[in-house]
């Protein structure tokens, strides 16, 4: 079993996310503990008001929503009663057993999983601390529940069926084929919650695999100056199409300030996977591969290489997206030898890009122009130097402004 915990500021948004899945036929409300009515008789407002009234008892607490997902191995098929028991025991073990909470079973992935929504504000107005909830209480609860219910252990690396829990079941967006806002929201929410990225370009390195891009706009726009953010769909050539979606309108609020608050946490979370990624890259580079072989072999190992280019298509940056560990690294963060310059030096040819939405063909025109320009400037410098170092008899060829005036003799 894998437990994922997210805290937020909108109880209504969390409940609405699950209720929308119910309306689509992709989820079912399994239980509602601590409510005045049985689950089947609860209306949307009944669910929101019950939790919101508790949250209003302590207005100093901004983050008062807890949204948890419990994910089970694809080989398991648990009935409703078993899922209810697991949810109850899990909430007891993380100190939320006396809080009202809603449990939904989702059926939109290959593996069975449930979502739990509650608040951390108690009936006396005191809050339950969320600090280290996942690392301490949740991890302990997960391991005990796996034993008590005979579940497949998430920590059992030998069990290959657990690989399905690591996969985001997302497909590339095709403009006009799906509802834009809902599709973008699903992709962004999943990527932001599961991948360890430490910058906006690193987030985009993942999003662009699904034809989505986080965009701040041009430097001189009001949106950029106000730290705004929107998400756009990309076509197969990497061009933005359709109407962009504001980050503030997406569930979980993946706005710029919220993303930036994750950067430092993600830097620490991805450290255990850093050496493993370097080993994968080194094994391929030891073969002295071509740049295309380098890209293809890393892809076979679950690592996507994303290149960054300037207007002349010259590669100035490289990012590695490791889908197996959900970690994203800028090349220079791994070390100089893994940066764009370092990789160019270790391949048999200067690194250029293959065709595609994220990989455009690069050429050496900008470098040649730069060399030719330098030669031209140096030639000009030498010519001027020759002029000013000529013998004095040639000075009459100089422009008037540079000639030395003769001093008049006094009578």
N, C-alpha and C positions, 0 to 999 in steps of 0.2 A: 504494500500500500504506500502511496505517495501522498503527502498532505501539502497543499499549497495555501498560504495565508496572505490575504491582502487587506489592508486597512484603508479606509477612505472617509470622506466627509458627507457622503450622500446615501442615506438609508433608502430613500425613494429610488435612487438610481440603481442600487444593487437589487432591490426587489423587482423593479421594472425589467431589468435584464433577464431575470429568471422567468418572470411572468410572460415576457415576450416569447421565450422558448416554449412555454406551455401552449400559448396560442398557436404556435407553428407546429405543434404536435411533436416537438423534439425534447420535451421535458414533462415531468409530472410532480406535483406537490405530494411528497410522501408523508410528512408530518408537520404539525405546528404545535410546538410545546410552549406552555405558558400563555396561551391565548384563551379568550372567553368562549370560543366556539371550536368545534371540530374543524379540521382542515378543509373538508369539502364544503363547509358553509361560510367560510371566510371570503370576504370581498377584498378587492385590492386596497381600499382605504382602511379596512380593518387591520390588515397586515402592517401597513405603513404607520398608522396612528399609534398602534400598540408600542412599537419600537421607538417612534419619534417622541412620544410623551416621556419615555425614560431619558432619552438624549437631552430633552429640554430641561431636565432637572439639574444639569450642570452645563451651563452655557460657556464656561471657560474652556471646556474640552472641545476642540475643533474636530479632531479625528475620533469619531464615535461609532463608526460603522466597521464591522468585521465580516469579511466575505471569505469563506474557506471552501476549498474543494478537496475531497477525498477521492483519490484515483486508484483503481484496482487493476490487477494484471488482466491482460486480454483473455487469458485462459480461464478466468473465474466467471461464474454466473450466479450471483447472489440474489435471493428473493427479497421482496419488500421488507419482510419481518427482520431478516438478517441485516439489511441496510439500516433500518431504524435502530436496531440494537447497537450497531457499530457507531452510528452517529451519536446516540445517547451516551455511550461509554466514552467516546472521544471528547465530547463536550464536558463531561464530568472530570476527566483527567486533566484538562487544560484550565480548570476552574471556571467554566462557563455553564455548568450543569443547572444552576438555579436561574439563569437568564432565559427569557423567552427567545426561541429561535425557530427558523423555518428550514426545512430540509427538502431539497428538490433533487430528483434523479434526472440526469441529462442523458439523452440518447443520440448525441451528435458526434460521437467519436467511436473508434474501434474498441476502446476499453470502457468498462462500466465505471461511472463516477457520479458523485453527488455533490451538490453545492449547499452550503449552510450560510444563512444570513442572520446576524444578531447585532446587538450593541454592547459596548463595554461599560455603559453607565448603569449602575444598580439602582434599585428602588429607593435607597437612602441618598442617592445623589453622588455617591462615591464612584470613582472609575476603577476598572480593573486594568492594571498596567499591561500594555502590549509590548513592552520592551523585552526583547529576546524571547518572545512567546514561541516563535518557530523553532529556534535553536535549542531551547531548554524543555519547556512543557510538551510541545507538539512532538518533538523527536522521541521523547520518552514514551508518550502515549501511543505513538505509531508502532513502536517496537513491541509494546505490551499487547496491543490489539492484534497484531500479526500472529502472536503466539496464542492468544486466547481464542481466536476465531479460525486458526489454521490457515491464514492467508499467505500468499506468496510474498516473500520478504523482498522489500525494495533494495536492501543492501546486498542481496545475493547476486553477485556479478556473474556467477556461472550460469544463472538462469537466463537464457537468451530471450525468453518471452517477455522479459521486462523491457526490452528495447522499445516495444510499442508504446510504453508509457513516456518515453523520451521524445516521441515524435509529435510535432504539431501537425494536425491533420488539416493543412491549408493547401489551397491551390492558387495558382496565379490568377489574378483578377483579369477578367476580360470585359472591357467596357461595353455596356449595353446588354450584357448577358445576365447580370445580377443587380440587385438593388445596391447602389453605390455606397450609401452611408452605412448600411448594415455590414456589407462585405469589408469595407475599410475598418470599421469598428472591430470586427472579429479578428482581423489580421493584426492590427495595432495592439489591441488588448493582449492577445496571445504572445506576441513578440516582446512587448515591454515587460510582461510579467515573468517570462521564462528565460530571456537572454541576458547575459552579462555584458553590457556595452558601457563605455565610459565617455562617450561624446556623441553629438548629433550625427556626424558622418559615419560613426560606427553603427548607430541605430539604422541609418539609411542603407548601410551595406547589407543588413538583414532584410529590411522592408522591401528593397528593390528586387529581392529574389521572388517576391510575390506581386510585383508590379505596383508597388505603393511607395510614396516618398513623403517624408516630412520636410516641409518647406517654410522658411522664415521670410521669403521674399527678398527683393533687392535691398541693398544697404540704405538706399535713400527713401525707402517706402515707410509709411507710418507704421505698418505692421512690424517691420524689423525694429524700428526705434522703440516701439512699445513692448518688445519681446513677445510678439505674437507668434503663433504657429498654426499651420494648417496642413492637412494631408491630402495628397492628390493621387489619382490613378495614372499609371504610365502605360503607354502602348508598347509594342514589342521592340520599338526603336528607342525607347527610353524617353519619349516626349510626353509631357503632361497633357491629359485629355479630360474633358468633362469639368464639372464644377467642383472645386476643392471643398473639403469639409473642415470646419473649424475644430481645433483640438479640444476646445472647451465643451463642445457638443457631444463628444464621445464618452462613453461610460469609462469611468476610471480617471477621467480628466488628464490625458497624456499631454498636458501643456508644458511649455519650456521649463518653467520653474520646478514642476514635479519631476521632469526627466532629469534635470540637473541635480536634484536631491538624491538621485539614485547612483550618480556617477562614482562617487567615492566608495559606496557600498559594493558596487559591482566590480570595482578594481580589486578589492580584497577578495570577493567571491570567486573571481576567475583565476587567481594566482595558482591554485593547485593544478590547473590544467595547462599552465604556461609551458612547462618543460616537455610535456607530452606532445604539444603542438610543434615545438622546436624539433623534437626527435623525428616527427613525421616529415617535416620539411627537409631535414638533413639527410634522411634516407633517400629521398628523391634527388637532392642536389648532388649526392655522392656519385650518381650515375651520369653526371654531366649532361643533363637533359636539354632538349630544346625548350623554348618557352611554352609551346603548346603541350608538350609532354608533361612539363612541370604542372600546368594547370589541370590537365586531365587526371594525372595520378593523384593529386591532392583531392580532387573531386571524388575519386573512388574511395578515398579514406574519410569522406564526409566533410571535407574542408573546401570551401569556396573561396577563390582568390578574386578580390574586387580591386581594380586599378582606378586611380584618380588621375585625370589628365587636364592639361590646360587647353587654351583655345587652339593651340597648334598641335594638339593631340600628343604632346610629350608627357610621358608618365612621370609624375612627381611624387606619387604616393601609392601605398599598397596596404590593403586591409585583408585580414584572414578571418573568415566566419567558420567556426568549427561547430557544425550542427550536432555532432555527437556529444559534446559537452556543453552546448548552448553558450559558448564563450566567443567574444569578438576581440581581436587584437589588432591595433595599428602595427605595421611592420616594425617601426622604430621602438615600440614598447617591448618587442621581443629581443631587440638588440640591433646594432648597426648593420650586421651582416644579413638581417632579415628585412631591412627597409628596401625601398625601390632601388636606391643606388647600390646597396649591397647585393641584391638579387641580380641586378644587371651585370655586375662583375663576376658572378658565379655561374651564369649561363653562358652558352657557347656563342650567343648573339646578343646585341643590344635588345632589351626587353621592349617589345611593342605589343599592341593589343589585337586580339582576334575580334571579328565582327560580332555585334550583338548589342543589346540595350545597355549593358553595363561595361562592355569591352569594345572600344572603337579602334579602328586601325590608326596606329601612330606612325609618323614619319620623322626623318631627321632634318627636315627643311629648316626648322627653327635653329638647330644647332649649326648647320652649315651657314645660315645667314649670320648667325652670331660670330662665327669664325671670319667670314668675309668682311663683316663690319669692322672687326678688330684689325684686320689687315689694312683696310682702307684708312682707319683712324691713324694707325701706326705710320702709314705712308705719308699722310698729311703732316703728322708730327715731324717726320724726318725732313720733309720739304721745307717746312718753316725753319727747322733747326739749321738747314743748309744756308738759307737766306741770311739768317742773323749771324752766321759765323763766317760769311764771305769776307775776303780782304777789303780794306777800306776803299780801294779804287772802284769797287762795284757799288758803293753806296748810292751813287746817283741814280741807280735803277730802282731804289726804294720809293715807296709812296712819300709824298711831301711830308705827312705827319711824322714819319720816322727819320727824316733827315736831321742831322745836327746843324744848328745854325752857327754861322761864323761870327765870331766876336769882332766888333768894330774897334779899330785902333783909335785911341784918343789923340787928338792933335796937340 
